[in-house]
């Protein structure tokens, strides 16, 4: 306060000049100039606000990633991701919370390096460059997360943020569905805000990690009030899952839950949980509209080839055979599809410039065998292999199971969706490096 009184005239003049410069930057509509002008303010905010709360806001905002906040800037989650990077670096440097990165980030870095170099042999350099502009910041955020020392309290805040993210999506989705707001007039559940719609497939797959954390938290909950609330939330999640009509997300959830039931062998408690879960799903099937039930008809899925996915995959596999070693350049699957669609014998013609609808096929076509191998290894190496489980903190232990559930779910989701450039895919990898750092510290405490 004494400092402010002593230099109040200089501070006032500085604020006037800063406000004028910021106003001028906005007036000329120069995004770069606005960013440079806001940088000092952003740095001050990143230091004043605890990093874990900025990270929480990022997690909570992830389902809104489909909304473009400002042209040239991106979504609100993108803004929070930039703030997270600055906050983690500034707090890490000042409080000595930076450490050497974990080994598991190496295959991810190698994959991105190959993607960058693929611009040399890309069939569409401009498209590759555009996709790299999205990819590189995701990698930067991932690396910064991996070198920061998170603790158990941080992990708890992140877990609660994930559950809150799931909660607001479930409630908002149900409200909008009751008001007849569907996806592209198909009646499928989604979120619509500011005239923008979230793709229900991506929306539900993005909730795999929050759902896994919620599910595993029930196992250690001692408070019956919170336990009942979380059980109700899980039932509502099952409902929006079915109402979304997302077959890929449903399969991902089933596979992640299968891991949970089998991880330590079946027991009476798990058998009861299986019976209750299956009964809940069957009950919900009877109350959802009949046109949505048809989407889960296996015979219909086979007849339609997964809404054209099988035919698109045939074209992609044909292209992959022609360039197994290095692919056609990152981000170029739609262009490669156009090159091979007329050379491939397919059951139906679904038009030009199609997305892969399969993360692994996309990587195989764009970056060859090495690229898709690195992608799969990056996810497998993120799995938590838990030992001495009885000595671990219950929250840490169950967070490890949630990580494995979400990784299995996201791997399955990648079979029918192209998820590589979506933030929810990267947040699972980030959760993996955060968790393994906390796990290592917890084991040191036990051994110490």
N, C-alpha and C positions, 0 to 999 in steps of 0.2 A: 504493500500500500504506500509506503514511504517512497519507493521507486517511482510509482505512478504520479504521486504529487510533485515530485522533483522534476520529472520529465514530461509532465502532462501536455505541454505545448508541442513538444517534438512528437509525442505519441499521437496527438490529435492531427497534426499536419501529415504524419505518415499514413494515418487512416484515411484522410481525405484524398491523398495522392493514390493510395492503393485502390480505394473505391472508384476513383476517376479512371484509373488504368483498367480495372476490371469492367467498368461500364463501357469504356471505349472498345475493349476486346469483344464484348457481347454485341455492341453496335455494328462492328465490321464483320461479325459472324465468322470469326477466324477461330476454329476449334483448337489449333495448335497454340495460338496466343492465349486463349482462355485457359488451357491446361497449364501453361508456363506461369501465368498470373496466379492461378489457384494453388500452385504447388506449395508455396510457403504456408498457406492456410491449411492445406491437406496434411503437411508434415506436423504442424502444431497439433491438429486434431488427432492424428495417429499416435502421437506421444501422450496426449492428455487422456484419451479413451483407452481403457484396457484392451489389449489385443484379443482376448477371448470373447469379448462382447461384439467386436467388429466381425470376428469369425462367425459368431452366432447369427448376426444379421445376414451374413453371406449365405449361411446354411438355410435360414428361414426364407430368403428371397429366391432361392434356386428354382422352385416351381414356377416363378414368374419370369423365367429366362426367355420366354417366348414373346414378351412385350418389349418393344423397342422404346426406350425412355426418351432419348434424344438422337436425332440423325447424326451420324459420325462419332457418337459416343458409345451407344449400345444399350443394353438392358441394365436394370438396377443391380442385378447380381454381378455384372461386369464392373460396375463402379465400386461395389463392396469388395470385389476381388483385388482391385488396385489398392484400395485402402488397407486390405489385409496384408498385402505384400509390404507396403510401406510401414505398417504398424509392427509386423513381425521383425522386419529388418532393424527398425529404429529401437524397439525394445530389446531385441537380441544383442545389438551392439552396446547399448548403454548398460544393460543389466547382465551382460556376459552370458546370454542364454543361447548362443549359437554354438553348434557342434559340427563334427565331421559327418557328412551325409551317410546314410545307410546304404549297404551294397545293393539293395533291391531297386534303387533308382537307376542303376547303370543300364539295364536293358531298355528302360523307357527312354533314356537319353540317346542311346544308340539308335533306337527306332526313329526318333525325331531327327537325328542327324542324317539318317538315310533319306527321310522325307524331304529334308532341305536340299540334299544333293540331287534328289530325283528331278529337280527342275532342269538339270542338264539334259536328261533324255526324255523329258515329259512331252506327251503329244499335244499338250496345251499349257504352255508356260504361264500364261496369264491366270488360268484357273488354279494351277499349283501355287502360284504366288499368293493368290487370294486366300486359299485355304491355310497356307503357312502363317498368314497374318493372324488367323484365329488360333492355330496350334501352338505357336511359340509362347504367347502369354500364358497358356494353360501349363506348359512345361515349366515356365519360370515360377509360377505359383506353386507347382508341385515341388520344385527344388527348394524354394524358400521354406515350405512346410517341412521338408525332410531335414533341414539343418537347424531347426528351432527346437529347443528343449521344452517339450510339453510335460506337464505333470498330471497326477491323478485328478486333481481339481479341474484342470483344463478339460480333461477327457469327460468328466461328469457334465460340465457346462455344454460341451459339444453334443453329448448324448441327449440332454434335455432339449437342446435346440432342434435336434433331429425329430424328436417326438412332437415338439410344438409345430414344426413344419408339417408333419403328417396330419396333425389335428386340424389345422386351419384349412388344409387342402380337402380333407374329408368333409368337414362341415360346409365349406363354401360349395363344393361339388354337389352335395346333396340338396342344398338350397336351390342352386341353379337348375338341377334336374327336376325338382318339384315344380319350378316355374317353366318347365318345358324348353330349357336352353340345351340344345344338343350339338353334336359335332357335325358341321357341314350338313345340317338338316337330316342327318341319318338317325337321330335319336340317341346316339351313343353319348355317354356322360363325358363332359370335359369342363374346363374352366374358361369362361369368356369374360375378358376385361378390356375396356377401352377399345372395343371393336376388334380385338385380337383373340384368337382361339388357340388353346394348347392342344397339340395332337394327343389324343387319349392314350395311344401306345407309349409315347415317350413320357407322358405325365405319370402313368402308373409304374413304368419301369424305374423312373427316377425316385420312386418311393420305396424301393426294395431295401435300401440301407436304413432309412427311418423305421420301416416296418420291422426289420430284423432286430434293431435296437429295442423297439417296443416289445417285441415278442420275448426276447431274452431277459428283459427287465422284470417280467412277470415272475420268472423263476426265483428271483431273490427278494421280491416285494414282501414286506412284513406288515404293511399298512393295508388293512382290508378295504378301506375307502378308496385308496389309490389303485389297489388291485382290481376292484370292481369297475372303476373308471376305465382302466386300461383294457380290460376284457371287452367292455362295451365299445371302445375305440377300435379294437381288432375286428369285432363283428361288423362295425360300420365300414371298416376298410375292405373287408370281404365283399360287402354290398357294392361299394363304388367300383371295386375290381370287376365284378360281374357286369355292372351297369356300363362300364367303359367299353365292353366288347373286345377288350384286348386279350387275344388268345396267347400272345407271346408273354405278356406280363403274368397271366394266370399260370402258365407253365413254369415261369421263373419262380414264382412264389411257391408252387407245389414242390419244385426241386430243392429250394432253399429249406423248406420245412422238412423235407425228407432227410436232409443232412442232419437237421436238429434232432429228429426222432431217432436216428441211427447212430449218432456220434458216440454215445457211451452204452449202446445196447438198449433194448426196450425194457421198461419196468411198468409197474401198475399205474403210476402217475401218468406216464407217457401214453399208455394205451387208453386211459380215460380221456386224455387231451385229444388224441386222434379221433375217438368216437364223437366227442363234442364238436370238434372242428368239422368233420365230415357231415355231421347232422346239421350244423349251421349252414354249410355250403348248400346242402340239398334243400334245406328250408328256403334259403334265399332264391334258389333256382325257380321255386314255385311262385315267387312274388314279382320277379322281373318280367318285363314285356316279352311276348313270344318271339318277336322279331330279333331280339337280342339273343335268345336261347338258340336260334338258328345259327348264329355265328359260331357256336360251340359244337355244332353237329359235325362229327368227324367225317362222315360220308360227303357232306357238302364241301368241307375244307379240301378233301382230296379231289373232288370234281373240279373245284375252282383253282386247284394248284396253289392254295394259300394266297388267293386274290392276285394271281399272276406272278407270285414270287418264284415258283418253280421254273417258269419259263425264263425269267430274268436271270436266275442262277445258272441255267443252261448256257445262256449267252456268256455270262461271266466266266464259267469254267472253260468254255471254248477259247475265250481271250487269254485266260491264264495259261493254257497249254502252249500258246504261241510265244509267251514271254515269261517263262517260269523263273528265270534268274533275277531280273531286276524290275519287272513290271513296266507300267506305262507312265508313271509319274503320279505323285500324290495329288489326290482330289480330282482325278480325271475319269472315274468310273462311268459317269454319264456319257462322256465323249467316246470312251472305248466301247460302251454299249452300242452307240450309233455305228461304229465301225464294224461290229461283228453281228449285229442283229439280223442282217440280211444273209449272212453266211452260216447261220445256225438254224437247224431244223427245229422249230418250236411249235407247240400245239396251237398257240394263239399269238396274235401280234398285239402288243400292249402299247405301242407308240415309241417315240424316240426319247433319248436323254433320261433314261430311268436310273434311279438310285439303286444301290446294290441290295438294300433290305437285308443285309447280312454283313456284320462287321469284319468277319474273317475272310469272306470272299472279297470284300472291298480291298482289304490289305494285301491279299494275294494278287489281285489284279493290278493294283497301283504300285506296290513295292516288292512284289515277287515273294518267293518262298522264304527268304531271309526276313522280310518285313512281317509276314504273318506269324512266323516262328517267334520273333521277338515280342510281338503283341501277346501271344498266348503265354510265353514264359514270364512276361511282366505281370500277368494276372496270377499265375500259379505261384510265383515267388512271393506274392503278397499274402498268401494264406498263412494263418497263424497255427503253428504246430505247438500246442500247449503241453507243458510238462509240469510236474509238481503242482497240479491244479488245486490240491487241498490247502496249500499254503498261500495261494494267491488271494488277493482282495477279490471278493465276489463280483464287484462291479467290473474290475479288470478282466476277470475270467469270462464273464458273460459278454463283455465287449468284444473279446476275441472270438467267441462263438458267433456274435452278430456280424463281425467282419467276414468270417468264412461263409456265413449264410448269404450275405450281400454279394460277395465275390462269385459264388456259385450262381446266384440269381442273375447277376449282370452278365456272366458268361452265357447263360441260357438266353437272356434277352438279346444278346448280340447275334444270336442265330437268325432272328427274324427282323432285327432293326440295325441300322447303321448308327452306332452310338459313339464312335471314337471322338468326334469333335464336340460332344455335348458335355457340359460341365458336370452333370450328375455321374458320368462315367469316371471322370477325373477325381471327383470328391471321394469316391470309393477307394481309389489308389491313395489319395491323401490321407484318408482315415486309416489306411493300412500302415503308412509310415509313422503317423502320429501314435497309433496303438503300439507298434513294435518298439518305439522309443520309450513309451510309458511302461511297457512290459519289461524291457531291459532294466529300467530303473527300479521297478518293483522287485525283480529277482535279485538285484544287487543288495537291496535292503534286507531281503530274506536271508541271503547268504552272509551278509555282514553281521 
